[in-house]
Amino acid sequence: MSLLQPRPLAENSGLAFPGERIDPAFGVPAKLAAQMLGSRNPHGKPNADVLRETVSAPGVQRLLRGWQIDFPQEMSEPEAALYEYPFQHLIRTINRRHGRWWFNQHARPALRAALARHDRYLASPLGAEPPGFVWLDATLLPDSSLVVVARDDDFTHGVLLSHLFALWWREYHSRRTPAFACESFPFPWPPGTLLSALTAAQEEQRHALARAARSGEVAAIDPAVAAAYSWPAGLDDAELLERLRALHLQRVG
């Protein structure tokens, strides 16, 4: 990581998040989760209300799915107890019960709200070098082994797949601050820019990069990203980083 730290960009606010820590006491294996999902409750509501499928990256080459009991923050203990199978399971797995013991204290409301606005999102294992952003269904809750970008467009995916972003990630990514590289990275234009505000050239560049990312044309991604910045293709790494840092300074000011 470079000693010259950039700062998070306001225009990237709400873009990137670390995943949630999964409490082992709340985790359930797939077979048990299936049993819970198939059981009935006194009030007739399904246990799907309080179970959430999770995804983790035990290694940088594969993703692993799991399940956790996930009572909403606003649910009282008597209300939670009506979901009998999950509630009784927690009673057995949590030895010392105090306060709002049935509620997942590690829930990240901002992350969940951001994912709820999309059908899919981008995630990469924290230890990946270069980063390996892939699409995940928004119903999957990412754990703390992943960093998340809450966008659903192929253009953003293309930027994150590029050598340009990999350079920034290599310089500024850290497990201690997992979302920082994404929070500080200067995209070709601010992520919140309305499509109607793009110039004709930017629209063309956006479509070209989105097509390359969507079709897996790896060789086309870097030239398309360079064009989106209006930079010549073929710049060396030192020049690319210098241009990114200069653009970051313009945006942060």
Buried (B, 14 or more C-beta within 10 A) or exposed (E): EEEEEBEBBEBBEBBBBBBBEBBEBBBBEEEBBEBBBEEEBEEEEBBEBBBBBBBBBEEBEEBEEBBBBBBEEEBEEEBBBBBBBBBEBBEEBBEEEEEBBBBBEEBBEEBBEBBEEBEBBBBBBBEBEBBBBBEBEBEBBBBBBBBBBBBBBBBBBBBBBBEBBBBBBBBBBEEEBBBBBBBBBBBBBBBEBEEEEBEEEBEEBBEBBBBBBEEEEEEBBBBBBBBBBEBEEEBEEEEBBEBBBEBBEEBBE
